[in-house]
């Protein structure tokens, strides 16, 4: 019986490697995408910091503009307290006693002391 022989010129090459595309994106595409996300994030961070600075500046100026109003309110309260103290003093003593040697107004200092002192 005759033996089978290879064809003239030999057999074609046998493909033993898998020729599949790599899964996922190429590294350059992934790197560019991550860079774009980071640039966008830093841009938004800068906008947020700028917004916070603007809000802090606005808050400071609003407080600065409220100072005269708050000072006037405190002055009215001090005058009311002073007149009430004079009326109470006149009721108790019968006359207003001058505590100081001048007629100059001295702003009172109020100290809050605790009611119960525990040691």
TIGU-486967 format. One record per residue (C-alpha): residue number from 1; residue in one letter; x, y, z. Coordinates in Angstrom, 3 decimals. Layout:
REM residues N
{seq = NUM, type = A, X = X, Y = Y, Z = Z}
...
This chain:
REM residues 119
{seq = 1, type = X, X = 0.000, Y = 0.000, Z = 0.000}
{seq = 2, type = X, X = 1.436, Y = 3.394, Z = -0.955}
{seq = 3, type = X, X = 2.159, Y = 5.855, Z = 1.804}
{seq = 4, type = X, X = 0.562, Y = 9.314, Z = 1.834}
{seq = 5, type = X, X = 3.164, Y = 11.934, Z = 1.259}
{seq = 6, type = X, X = 2.995, Y = 15.684, Z = 1.859}
{seq = 7, type = X, X = 2.077, Y = 17.845, Z = -1.060}
{seq = 8, type = X, X = 4.844, Y = 19.286, Z = -3.152}
{seq = 9, type = X, X = 6.071, Y = 22.488, Z = -1.522}
{seq = 10, type = X, X = 4.878, Y = 21.360, Z = 1.953}
{seq = 11, type = X, X = 1.856, Y = 22.156, Z = 4.025}
{seq = 12, type = X, X = 0.804, Y = 25.717, Z = 4.822}
{seq = 13, type = X, X = 1.789, Y = 27.243, Z = 8.190}
{seq = 14, type = X, X = -0.334, Y = 26.176, Z = 11.147}
{seq = 15, type = X, X = -1.724, Y = 29.109, Z = 13.176}
{seq = 16, type = X, X = -1.276, Y = 28.175, Z = 16.802}
{seq = 17, type = X, X = -1.429, Y = 31.704, Z = 18.303}
{seq = 18, type = X, X = -4.774, Y = 33.357, Z = 19.104}
{seq = 19, type = X, X = -5.125, Y = 36.579, Z = 17.180}
{seq = 20, type = X, X = -7.680, Y = 38.308, Z = 19.430}
{seq = 21, type = X, X = -7.857, Y = 42.061, Z = 19.975}
{seq = 22, type = X, X = -6.733, Y = 43.263, Z = 23.422}
{seq = 23, type = X, X = -9.643, Y = 43.841, Z = 25.844}
{seq = 24, type = X, X = -10.416, Y = 47.429, Z = 26.844}
{seq = 25, type = X, X = -8.999, Y = 50.674, Z = 25.562}
{seq = 26, type = X, X = -5.508, Y = 51.267, Z = 24.390}
{seq = 27, type = X, X = -3.230, Y = 52.666, Z = 27.115}
{seq = 28, type = X, X = -2.885, Y = 56.020, Z = 25.333}
{seq = 29, type = X, X = -6.667, Y = 56.403, Z = 25.089}
{seq = 30, type = X, X = -7.043, Y = 55.516, Z = 28.763}
{seq = 31, type = X, X = -4.280, Y = 57.934, Z = 29.756}
{seq = 32, type = X, X = -5.781, Y = 60.781, Z = 27.716}
{seq = 33, type = X, X = -9.246, Y = 60.098, Z = 29.170}
{seq = 34, type = X, X = -7.930, Y = 60.119, Z = 32.738}
{seq = 35, type = X, X = -5.985, Y = 63.309, Z = 32.039}
{seq = 36, type = X, X = -9.113, Y = 65.002, Z = 30.676}
{seq = 37, type = X, X = -11.120, Y = 63.974, Z = 33.755}
{seq = 38, type = X, X = -8.393, Y = 65.300, Z = 36.056}
{seq = 39, type = X, X = -8.137, Y = 68.607, Z = 34.182}
{seq = 40, type = X, X = -11.909, Y = 69.014, Z = 34.403}
{seq = 41, type = X, X = -11.842, Y = 68.188, Z = 38.135}
{seq = 42, type = X, X = -9.112, Y = 70.714, Z = 38.878}
{seq = 43, type = X, X = -10.958, Y = 73.339, Z = 36.831}
{seq = 44, type = X, X = -14.150, Y = 72.745, Z = 38.852}
{seq = 45, type = X, X = -12.099, Y = 72.822, Z = 42.082}
{seq = 46, type = X, X = -10.665, Y = 76.203, Z = 41.090}
{seq = 47, type = X, X = -14.152, Y = 77.510, Z = 40.353}
{seq = 48, type = X, X = -15.376, Y = 76.276, Z = 43.739}
{seq = 49, type = X, X = -12.484, Y = 77.919, Z = 45.582}
{seq = 50, type = X, X = -13.124, Y = 81.172, Z = 43.727}
{seq = 51, type = X, X = -16.828, Y = 80.970, Z = 44.642}
{seq = 52, type = X, X = -16.001, Y = 80.325, Z = 48.313}
{seq = 53, type = X, X = -13.653, Y = 83.324, Z = 48.360}
{seq = 54, type = X, X = -16.355, Y = 85.516, Z = 46.818}
{seq = 55, type = X, X = -18.934, Y = 84.335, Z = 49.384}
{seq = 56, type = X, X = -16.491, Y = 84.985, Z = 52.244}
{seq = 57, type = X, X = -15.793, Y = 88.496, Z = 50.898}
{seq = 58, type = X, X = -19.519, Y = 89.189, Z = 50.576}
{seq = 59, type = X, X = -20.129, Y = 87.929, Z = 54.123}
{seq = 60, type = X, X = -17.348, Y = 90.158, Z = 55.474}
{seq = 61, type = X, X = -18.684, Y = 93.257, Z = 53.729}
{seq = 62, type = X, X = -22.227, Y = 92.561, Z = 54.908}
{seq = 63, type = X, X = -20.944, Y = 92.358, Z = 58.480}
{seq = 64, type = X, X = -18.943, Y = 95.564, Z = 58.016}
{seq = 65, type = X, X = -22.065, Y = 97.351, Z = 56.783}
{seq = 66, type = X, X = -24.114, Y = 96.023, Z = 59.725}
{seq = 67, type = X, X = -21.709, Y = 97.362, Z = 62.373}
{seq = 68, type = X, X = -23.281, Y = 100.877, Z = 62.598}
{seq = 69, type = X, X = -26.765, Y = 99.395, Z = 62.950}
{seq = 70, type = X, X = -25.645, Y = 97.009, Z = 65.692}
{seq = 71, type = X, X = -23.740, Y = 99.800, Z = 67.452}
{seq = 72, type = X, X = -26.818, Y = 102.050, Z = 67.389}
{seq = 73, type = X, X = -28.936, Y = 99.234, Z = 68.796}
{seq = 74, type = X, X = -26.431, Y = 98.672, Z = 71.596}
{seq = 75, type = X, X = -26.329, Y = 102.419, Z = 72.341}
{seq = 76, type = X, X = -30.132, Y = 102.560, Z = 72.597}
{seq = 77, type = X, X = -30.045, Y = 99.603, Z = 74.973}
{seq = 78, type = X, X = -27.356, Y = 101.277, Z = 77.105}
{seq = 79, type = X, X = -29.375, Y = 104.516, Z = 77.292}
{seq = 80, type = X, X = -32.471, Y = 102.563, Z = 78.309}
{seq = 81, type = X, X = -30.516, Y = 100.722, Z = 81.012}
{seq = 82, type = X, X = -28.910, Y = 103.966, Z = 82.220}
{seq = 83, type = X, X = -32.253, Y = 105.733, Z = 82.535}
{seq = 84, type = X, X = -33.743, Y = 102.710, Z = 84.292}
{seq = 85, type = X, X = -30.792, Y = 102.648, Z = 86.730}
{seq = 86, type = X, X = -31.240, Y = 106.365, Z = 87.449}
{seq = 87, type = X, X = -34.968, Y = 105.903, Z = 88.043}
{seq = 88, type = X, X = -34.328, Y = 102.934, Z = 90.346}
{seq = 89, type = X, X = -31.646, Y = 104.895, Z = 92.197}
{seq = 90, type = X, X = -33.953, Y = 107.891, Z = 92.609}
{seq = 91, type = X, X = -36.713, Y = 105.598, Z = 93.900}
{seq = 92, type = X, X = -34.419, Y = 103.926, Z = 96.436}
{seq = 93, type = X, X = -32.254, Y = 106.857, Z = 97.531}
{seq = 94, type = X, X = -34.513, Y = 109.799, Z = 96.804}
{seq = 95, type = X, X = -31.843, Y = 111.519, Z = 94.719}
{seq = 96, type = X, X = -29.304, Y = 110.718, Z = 92.029}
{seq = 97, type = X, X = -25.876, Y = 110.192, Z = 93.579}
{seq = 98, type = X, X = -22.938, Y = 111.007, Z = 91.339}
{seq = 99, type = X, X = -20.496, Y = 108.150, Z = 91.391}
{seq = 100, type = X, X = -17.825, Y = 109.941, Z = 89.404}
{seq = 101, type = X, X = -16.358, Y = 113.396, Z = 89.878}
{seq = 102, type = X, X = -17.358, Y = 114.558, Z = 86.401}
{seq = 103, type = X, X = -20.478, Y = 114.738, Z = 84.306}
{seq = 104, type = X, X = -18.805, Y = 112.769, Z = 81.584}
{seq = 105, type = X, X = -20.679, Y = 109.613, Z = 80.561}
{seq = 106, type = X, X = -18.812, Y = 106.428, Z = 81.404}
{seq = 107, type = X, X = -19.890, Y = 103.373, Z = 79.523}
{seq = 108, type = X, X = -20.874, Y = 100.646, Z = 81.970}
{seq = 109, type = X, X = -19.190, Y = 97.286, Z = 81.925}
{seq = 110, type = X, X = -21.404, Y = 94.302, Z = 82.522}
{seq = 111, type = X, X = -19.932, Y = 91.112, Z = 83.892}
{seq = 112, type = X, X = -21.950, Y = 87.944, Z = 83.973}
{seq = 113, type = X, X = -21.238, Y = 85.993, Z = 87.140}
{seq = 114, type = X, X = -22.398, Y = 82.457, Z = 87.747}
{seq = 115, type = X, X = -25.288, Y = 81.965, Z = 90.170}
{seq = 116, type = X, X = -23.939, Y = 78.856, Z = 91.861}
{seq = 117, type = X, X = -20.238, Y = 78.480, Z = 92.431}
{seq = 118, type = X, X = -19.131, Y = 74.917, Z = 93.051}
{seq = 119, type = X, X = -15.657, Y = 73.990, Z = 94.103}
